[in-house]
Amino acid sequence: MIKTATTNYYDLEERTLKFAKVTREFIKKLPRTISNIEDIKQLSRSSGSVGANYIEANESLSKKDFTMRIKICRKEAKESKYWFLLVDCPSELLLERDALIKEASELTKIFGAILEKCK
């Protein structure tokens, strides 16, 4: 299969969607403590925002709009990592959490690379 620009967009759209879905599956397993309830809400929002803003970037009206949306994607991926580190996580979920932190970090780097190419 020949890789085209739209194929790359699609792959990253799928990847960010999977990130949000897997994050939600992880969230369902977390204990509902007072602090976790608020942190979980933030984690859910930031993880979903990565993909939503990437879709918006692909539909952007200008290069400036595209760049701003990609910056938001990067920011939300970083924020997701922060919330993963902050939630109270039972020891049996640490490997799953660490894999999600790694994915958030990789997404941050991908969006950073996209921004570098925009300069």
C-alpha positions in Angstrom: 0.0 0.0 0.0 1.3 3.4 -0.9 1.4 5.9 2.0 -0.2 9.2 1.2 -0.7 12.3 3.3 -4.3 11.3 4.0 -3.2 7.8 5.0 -0.8 9.4 7.6 -3.6 11.6 8.9 -5.9 8.6 9.1 -3.3 6.6 11.0 -2.8 9.4 13.6 -6.5 9.9 13.9 -6.9 6.2 14.6 -4.0 6.2 17.1 -5.4 9.2 19.0 -8.9 7.6 19.1 -7.4 4.3 20.4 -5.5 6.3 23.0 -8.7 7.9 24.2 -10.6 4.6 24.2 -7.9 2.7 26.1 -7.6 5.5 28.6 -11.3 5.2 29.3 -11.0 1.5 29.8 -8.2 2.1 32.2 -10.2 4.8 34.0 -13.0 2.3 34.6 -10.6 0.2 36.7 -9.4 3.0 39.0 -10.7 3.3 42.6 -13.3 6.1 43.1 -11.6 8.1 45.8 -12.4 11.7 46.4 -9.2 12.9 44.7 -9.4 10.4 41.9 -12.9 11.4 40.8 -11.7 14.9 39.9 -8.4 13.7 38.4 -10.2 11.1 36.3 -12.5 13.8 34.9 -9.4 15.8 33.8 -7.7 12.7 32.4 -10.8 11.7 30.4 -11.1 15.3 28.9 -7.4 15.7 28.0 -7.0 12.2 26.5 -10.1 12.8 24.3 -9.0 16.3 23.4 -5.8 15.1 21.7 -7.7 13.3 18.9 -10.5 15.9 18.7 -8.0 18.7 18.1 -6.1 16.6 15.6 -9.3 16.2 13.6 -9.8 19.9 13.8 -6.3 20.5 12.6 -6.9 18.4 9.6 -9.9 20.6 8.7 -8.1 23.8 9.5 -8.7 26.9 7.4 -5.1 28.2 7.4 -1.5 27.1 8.3 -1.8 29.3 11.4 -5.0 27.5 12.5 -3.3 24.1 11.8 -0.3 25.0 13.8 -2.4 26.2 16.8 -4.5 23.0 16.8 -1.3 20.9 16.7 0.0 22.9 19.6 -3.2 22.1 21.5 -2.8 18.4 20.6 0.7 18.4 22.1 -0.4 20.3 25.2 -3.3 17.9 25.8 -1.0 14.9 25.4 1.4 16.4 27.9 -1.5 17.1 30.2 -2.8 13.5 29.9 0.7 12.3 31.1 0.4 14.6 34.1 -3.0 13.2 35.1 -1.8 9.6 34.6 0.9 10.3 37.1 -1.4 12.0 39.5 -4.2 9.4 39.8 -4.2 6.9 42.6 -3.3 3.7 40.8 -3.4 0.3 42.4 -0.2 -1.7 41.9 -1.9 -4.2 39.5 -2.6 -1.3 37.1 0.9 0.2 37.1 2.1 -1.5 33.9 -1.1 -0.5 32.1 -0.7 3.1 33.4 3.0 3.2 32.3 2.1 2.0 28.8 -0.5 4.8 28.5 2.1 7.3 29.8 4.5 6.1 27.2 1.9 6.6 24.5 1.1 10.1 25.7 4.8 10.9 25.6 5.1 9.4 22.0 2.1 11.5 20.9 3.7 14.6 22.4 6.9 13.9 20.4 4.9 13.3 17.2 3.0 16.5 17.5 6.3 18.3 18.4 7.8 16.9 15.2 4.8 18.1 13.2 5.3 21.6 14.6 8.9 21.6 13.6 8.0 20.8 10.1 5.5 23.7 10.1 8.3 26.2 10.7 
